[in-house]
């Protein structure tokens, strides 16, 4: 069996946790920040888990 290649774009966006779940950062925090209130920007700064429907697809892209 050949080795699997890591999808480099996905590797920059997702990280695996110790239990095998996948973390991602939230969107909408790159530009036009003056019109977004402080509370919204604070909550967008954190990380969340990838949804259950998308997790198998992301795990295939970052096998190691």
MOPAC internal coordinates of N, CA, C and O (Angstrom, degrees):
PM7 1SCF
backbone

  N    0.0000 0     0.00 0     0.00 0    0    0    0
  C    1.4522 1     0.00 0     0.00 0    1    0    0
  C    1.5306 1   109.44 1     0.00 0    2    1    0
  O    1.2310 1   119.41 1   -48.47 1    3    2    1
  N    1.3242 1   118.74 1   131.53 1    3    2    1
  C    1.4698 1   119.58 1   176.53 1    5    3    2
  C    1.5289 1   110.89 1   -74.18 1    6    5    3
  O    1.2310 1   121.43 1   -21.53 1    7    6    5
  N    1.3097 1   114.86 1   158.47 1    7    6    5
  C    1.4566 1   119.30 1   177.51 1    9    7    6
  C    1.5232 1   109.23 1   -72.74 1   10    9    7
  O    1.2310 1   120.82 1   -29.40 1   11   10    9
  N    1.3434 1   116.03 1   150.60 1   11   10    9
  C    1.4562 1   121.28 1   178.30 1   13   11   10
  C    1.5181 1   109.43 1   -84.47 1   14   13   11
  O    1.2310 1   120.65 1   -38.85 1   15   14   13
  N    1.3163 1   116.35 1   141.15 1   15   14   13
  C    1.4581 1   120.55 1   176.62 1   17   15   14
  C    1.5264 1   109.76 1   -91.98 1   18   17   15
  O    1.2310 1   121.35 1   -39.65 1   19   18   17
  N    1.3186 1   115.01 1   140.35 1   19   18   17
  C    1.4553 1   121.20 1   176.48 1   21   19   18
  C    1.5195 1   109.13 1   -78.65 1   22   21   19
  O    1.2310 1   120.31 1   -44.96 1   23   22   21
  N    1.3260 1   117.02 1   135.04 1   23   22   21
  C    1.4628 1   122.23 1   173.19 1   25   23   22
  C    1.5272 1   106.81 1   -76.02 1   26   25   23
  O    1.2310 1   120.09 1   -71.22 1   27   26   25
  N    1.3290 1   117.43 1   108.78 1   27   26   25
  C    1.4585 1   121.27 1  -170.66 1   29   27   26
  C    1.5202 1   112.78 1   -65.69 1   30   29   27
  O    1.2310 1   119.98 1   147.86 1   31   30   29
  N    1.3384 1   117.63 1   -32.14 1   31   30   29
  C    1.4612 1   119.92 1   176.77 1   33   31   30
  C    1.5166 1   110.89 1   -65.71 1   34   33   31
  O    1.2310 1   120.52 1   140.08 1   35   34   33
  N    1.3336 1   116.60 1   -39.92 1   35   34   33
  C    1.4625 1   120.72 1   178.94 1   37   35   34
  C    1.5299 1   110.59 1   -70.86 1   38   37   35
  O    1.2310 1   120.20 1   144.80 1   39   38   37
  N    1.3334 1   117.22 1   -35.20 1   39   38   37
  C    1.4584 1   120.76 1  -178.74 1   41   39   38
  C    1.5298 1   111.29 1   -63.60 1   42   41   39
  O    1.2310 1   120.41 1   150.53 1   43   42   41
  N    1.3359 1   116.82 1   -29.47 1   43   42   41
  C    1.4605 1   120.35 1   178.91 1   45   43   42
  C    1.5232 1   111.61 1   -78.81 1   46   45   43
  O    1.2310 1   119.85 1   159.14 1   47   46   45
  N    1.3242 1   117.89 1   -20.86 1   47   46   45
  C    1.4632 1   121.78 1  -173.80 1   49   47   46
  C    1.5240 1   113.79 1  -101.88 1   50   49   47
  O    1.2310 1   119.86 1   154.02 1   51   50   49
  N    1.3186 1   117.87 1   -25.98 1   51   50   49
  C    1.4555 1   121.61 1  -174.06 1   53   51   50
  C    1.5203 1   110.88 1  -124.60 1   54   53   51
  O    1.2310 1   120.72 1   -30.75 1   55   54   53
  N    1.3425 1   116.22 1   149.25 1   55   54   53
  C    1.4590 1   122.00 1   174.26 1   57   55   54
  C    1.5209 1   108.03 1  -132.08 1   58   57   55
  O    1.2310 1   120.53 1   -35.93 1   59   58   57
  N    1.3296 1   116.59 1   144.07 1   59   58   57
  C    1.4557 1   120.91 1   176.43 1   61   59   58
  C    1.5246 1   109.91 1   -87.79 1   62   61   59
  O    1.2310 1   120.65 1   -36.85 1   63   62   61
  N    1.3403 1   116.36 1   143.15 1   63   62   61
  C    1.4557 1   120.97 1   174.87 1   65   63   62
  C    1.5300 1   108.34 1   -88.41 1   66   65   63
  O    1.2310 1   120.70 1    -5.93 1   67   66   65
  N    1.3127 1   116.26 1   174.07 1   67   66   65
  C    1.4577 1   120.55 1  -178.52 1   69   67   66
  C    1.5282 1   111.74 1   -65.51 1   70   69   67
  O    1.2310 1   120.28 1   151.99 1   71   70   69
  N    1.3337 1   117.07 1   -28.01 1   71   70   69
  C    1.4638 1   119.95 1  -178.90 1   73   71   70
  C    1.5256 1   112.35 1   -89.14 1   74   73   71
  O    1.2310 1   120.20 1   179.00 1   75   74   73
  N    1.3373 1   117.21 1    -1.00 1   75   74   73
  C    1.4579 1   119.99 1   176.96 1   77   75   74
  C    1.5121 1   114.85 1    99.07 1   78   77   75
  O    1.2310 1   119.99 1  -179.81 1   79   78   77
  N    1.3200 1   117.63 1     0.19 1   79   78   77
  C    1.4624 1   120.06 1   175.71 1   81   79   78
  C    1.5223 1   109.21 1   -78.88 1   82   81   79
  O    1.2310 1   120.77 1   -10.97 1   83   82   81
  N    1.3284 1   116.13 1   169.03 1   83   82   81
  C    1.4614 1   120.26 1  -175.89 1   85   83   82
  C    1.5281 1   109.68 1  -119.33 1   86   85   83
  O    1.2310 1   120.98 1   -51.26 1   87   86   85
  N    1.3490 1   115.73 1   128.74 1   87   86   85
  C    1.4581 1   121.83 1   178.51 1   89   87   86
  C    1.5167 1   109.71 1   -99.16 1   90   89   87
  O    1.2310 1   121.27 1   -27.70 1   91   90   89
  N    1.3300 1   115.17 1   152.30 1   91   90   89
  C    1.4553 1   121.51 1   173.34 1   93   91   90
  C    1.5178 1   108.56 1  -144.42 1   94   93   91
  O    1.2310 1   120.60 1   -20.50 1   95   94   93
  N    1.3311 1   116.46 1   159.50 1   95   94   93
  C    1.4506 1   119.92 1   174.91 1   97   95   94
  C    1.5206 1   108.69 1   -95.94 1   98   97   95
  O    1.2310 1   120.87 1   -17.52 1   99   98   97
  N    1.3124 1   115.93 1   162.48 1   99   98   97
  C    1.4576 1   120.56 1  -176.64 1  101   99   98
  C    1.5195 1   111.55 1   -86.03 1  102  101   99
  O    1.2310 1   120.83 1   -23.34 1  103  102  101
  N    1.3181 1   116.03 1   156.66 1  103  102  101
  C    1.4632 1   122.69 1  -179.36 1  105  103  102
  C    1.5298 1   110.30 1   -90.52 1  106  105  103
  O    1.2310 1   120.81 1     1.98 1  107  106  105
  N    1.3280 1   116.06 1  -178.02 1  107  106  105
  C    1.4787 1   124.61 1   174.60 1  109  107  106
  C    1.5202 1   113.67 1    70.46 1  110  109  107
  O    1.2310 1   119.69 1  -148.53 1  111  110  109
  N    1.3150 1   118.20 1    31.47 1  111  110  109
  C    1.4651 1   119.32 1   178.77 1  113  111  110
  C    1.5297 1   111.29 1  -128.95 1  114  113  111
  O    1.2310 1   119.89 1  -153.21 1  115  114  113
  N    1.3355 1   117.81 1    26.79 1  115  114  113
  C    1.4558 1   120.78 1  -175.83 1  117  115  114
  C    1.5238 1   113.28 1  -100.28 1  118  117  115
  O    1.2310 1   119.88 1   138.29 1  119  118  117
  N    1.3341 1   117.83 1   -41.71 1  119  118  117
  C    1.4607 1   119.53 1  -176.89 1  121  119  118
  C    1.5252 1   108.56 1  -152.25 1  122  121  119
  O    1.2310 1   120.78 1    -5.70 1  123  122  121
  N    1.3428 1   116.12 1   174.30 1  123  122  121
  C    1.4726 1   124.30 1  -174.79 1  125  123  122
  C    1.5331 1   109.49 1    54.43 1  126  125  123
  O    1.2310 1   120.63 1  -129.71 1  127  126  125
  N    1.3215 1   116.40 1    50.29 1  127  126  125
  C    1.4578 1   120.91 1  -175.62 1  129  127  126
  C    1.5247 1   112.70 1   -87.30 1  130  129  127
  O    1.2310 1   120.05 1   164.74 1  131  130  129
  N    1.3298 1   117.52 1   -15.26 1  131  130  129
  C    1.4625 1   119.01 1  -177.01 1  133  131  130
  C    1.5218 1   111.54 1   -70.29 1  134  133  131
  O    1.2310 1   119.96 1   153.80 1  135  134  133
  N    1.3246 1   117.68 1   -26.20 1  135  134  133
  C    1.4640 1   119.93 1  -178.78 1  137  135  134
  C    1.5234 1   112.74 1   -88.75 1  138  137  135
  O    1.2310 1   119.75 1   176.82 1  139  138  137
  N    1.3260 1   118.07 1    -3.18 1  139  138  137
  C    1.4649 1   122.02 1   178.57 1  141  139  138
  C    1.5299 1   108.77 1  -100.80 1  142  141  139
  O    1.2310 1   120.66 1   -44.45 1  143  142  141
  N    1.3355 1   116.35 1   135.55 1  143  142  141
  C    1.4612 1   117.67 1  -176.83 1  145  143  142
  C    1.5287 1   111.25 1   -76.42 1  146  145  143
  O    1.2310 1   121.61 1   -14.34 1  147  146  145
  N    1.3316 1   114.53 1   165.66 1  147  146  145
  C    1.4663 1   121.70 1  -171.99 1  149  147  146
  C    1.5230 1   112.04 1   -62.01 1  150  149  147
  O    1.2310 1   120.43 1   140.00 1  151  150  149
  N    1.3285 1   116.79 1   -40.00 1  151  150  149
  C    1.4588 1   120.56 1  -179.03 1  153  151  150
  C    1.5308 1   110.85 1   -63.01 1  154  153  151
  O    1.2310 1   120.76 1   136.65 1  155  154  153
  N    1.3158 1   116.16 1   -43.35 1  155  154  153
  C    1.4670 1   120.66 1   179.99 1  157  155  154
  C    1.5263 1   111.00 1   -62.55 1  158  157  155
  O    1.2310 1   120.47 1   135.53 1  159  158  157
  N    1.3292 1   116.71 1   -44.47 1  159  158  157
  C    1.4676 1   120.59 1  -179.71 1  161  159  158
  C    1.5266 1   111.40 1   -65.77 1  162  161  159
  O    1.2310 1   120.39 1   143.99 1  163  162  161
  N    1.3283 1   116.87 1   -36.01 1  163  162  161
  C    1.4657 1   120.27 1   178.17 1  165  163  162
  C    1.5255 1   111.02 1   -63.44 1  166  165  163
  O    1.2310 1   120.51 1   135.16 1  167  166  165
  N    1.3239 1   116.63 1   -44.84 1  167  166  165
  C    1.4605 1   120.11 1  -178.79 1  169  167  166
  C    1.5244 1   111.90 1   -70.15 1  170  169  167
  O    1.2310 1   120.23 1   149.97 1  171  170  169
  N    1.3234 1   117.16 1   -30.03 1  171  170  169
  C    1.4625 1   120.07 1   178.31 1  173  171  170
  C    1.5225 1   111.88 1   -73.21 1  174  173  171
  O    1.2310 1   120.10 1   163.88 1  175  174  173
  N    1.3270 1   117.41 1   -16.12 1  175  174  173
  C    1.4495 1   120.42 1  -176.90 1  177  175  174
  C    1.5164 1   114.66 1   -74.98 1  178  177  175
  O    1.2310 1   119.68 1   161.89 1  179  178  177
  N    1.3272 1   118.21 1   -18.11 1  179  178  177
  C    1.4546 1   120.66 1  -175.11 1  181  179  178
  C    1.5148 1   113.57 1   -82.45 1  182  181  179
  O    1.2310 1   121.12 1     4.05 1  183  182  181
  N    1.3196 1   115.47 1  -175.95 1  183  182  181
  C    1.4639 1   121.54 1   176.95 1  185  183  182
  C    1.5211 1   108.84 1  -115.63 1  186  185  183
  O    1.2310 1   121.12 1   -27.13 1  187  186  185
  N    1.3197 1   115.46 1   152.87 1  187  186  185
  C    1.4618 1   122.35 1   179.03 1  189  187  186
  C    1.5237 1   108.60 1  -135.54 1  190  189  187
  O    1.2310 1   120.54 1   -11.78 1  191  190  189
  N    1.3169 1   116.58 1   168.22 1  191  190  189
  C    1.4574 1   120.94 1   177.21 1  193  191  190
  C    1.5182 1   109.54 1   -84.19 1  194  193  191
  O    1.2310 1   121.09 1   -31.54 1  195  194  193
  N    1.3254 1   115.53 1   148.46 1  195  194  193
  C    1.4652 1   121.11 1   175.51 1  197  195  194
  C    1.5285 1   107.61 1   -68.33 1  198  197  195
  O    1.2310 1   120.29 1   -33.86 1  199  198  197
  N    1.3335 1   117.06 1   146.14 1  199  198  197
  C    1.4613 1   120.86 1  -177.94 1  201  199  198
  C    1.5282 1   110.80 1   -63.60 1  202  201  199
  O    1.2310 1   120.93 1   -23.76 1  203  202  201
  N    1.3203 1   115.82 1   156.24 1  203  202  201
  C    1.4621 1   121.44 1  -177.43 1  205  203  202
  C    1.5239 1   112.21 1   -60.63 1  206  205  203
  O    1.2310 1   120.16 1   146.44 1  207  206  205
  N    1.3303 1   117.30 1   -33.56 1  207  206  205
  C    1.4585 1   120.82 1  -178.81 1  209  207  206
  C    1.5264 1   111.71 1   -69.31 1  210  209  207
  O    1.2310 1   119.95 1   146.58 1  211  210  209
  N    1.3355 1   117.70 1   -33.42 1  211  210  209
  C    1.4596 1   121.60 1  -176.06 1  213  211  210
  C    1.5231 1   113.61 1   -93.05 1  214  213  211
  O    1.2310 1   119.90 1   165.97 1  215  214  213
  N    1.3195 1   117.79 1   -14.03 1  215  214  213
  C    1.4645 1   120.79 1  -174.79 1  217  215  214
  C    1.5285 1   114.04 1   -58.71 1  218  217  215
  O    1.2310 1   118.33 1   133.52 1  219  218  217
  N    1.3446 1   120.79 1   -46.48 1  219  218  217
  C    1.4692 1   118.99 1   179.95 1  221  219  218
  C    1.5197 1   113.46 1   -60.46 1  222  221  219
  O    1.2310 1   120.22 1   143.10 1  223  222  221
  N    1.3228 1   117.18 1   -36.90 1  223  222  221
  C    1.4571 1   121.16 1   179.69 1  225  223  222
  C    1.5184 1   111.26 1   -66.10 1  226  225  223
  O    1.2310 1   120.72 1   137.45 1  227  226  225
  N    1.3455 1   116.23 1   -42.55 1  227  226  225
  C    1.4633 1   120.44 1  -179.59 1  229  227  226
  C    1.5254 1   110.36 1   -69.58 1  230  229  227
  O    1.2310 1   119.85 1   142.33 1  231  230  229
  N    1.3163 1   117.90 1   -37.67 1  231  230  229
  C    1.4691 1   120.83 1   179.67 1  233  231  230
  C    1.5235 1   112.05 1   -64.43 1  234  233  231
  O    1.2310 1   120.26 1   147.74 1  235  234  233
  N    1.3292 1   117.11 1   -32.26 1  235  234  233
  C    1.4624 1   119.99 1   175.82 1  237  235  234
  C    1.5161 1   110.74 1   -67.97 1  238  237  235
  O    1.2310 1   120.37 1   147.79 1  239  238  237
  N    1.3297 1   116.90 1   -32.21 1  239  238  237
  C    1.4714 1   120.10 1  -178.18 1  241  239  238
  C    1.5225 1   111.91 1   -77.77 1  242  241  239
  O    1.2310 1   120.10 1   152.30 1  243  242  241
  N    1.3595 1   117.42 1   -27.70 1  243  242  241
  C    1.4766 1   120.13 1   177.87 1  245  243  242
  C    1.5397 1   108.32 1  -121.84 1  246  245  243
  O    1.2310 1   119.99 1  -102.95 1  247  246  245
  N    1.3224 1   117.61 1    77.05 1  247  246  245
  C    1.4629 1   120.81 1  -173.32 1  249  247  246
  C    1.5277 1   114.28 1   -71.74 1  250  249  247
  O    1.2310 1   119.25 1   157.24 1  251  250  249
  N    1.3394 1   119.04 1   -22.76 1  251  250  249
  C    1.4664 1   119.50 1  -173.27 1  253  251  250
  C    1.5035 1   112.25 1  -113.69 1  254  253  251
  O    1.2310 1   120.10 1   180.00 1  255  254  253

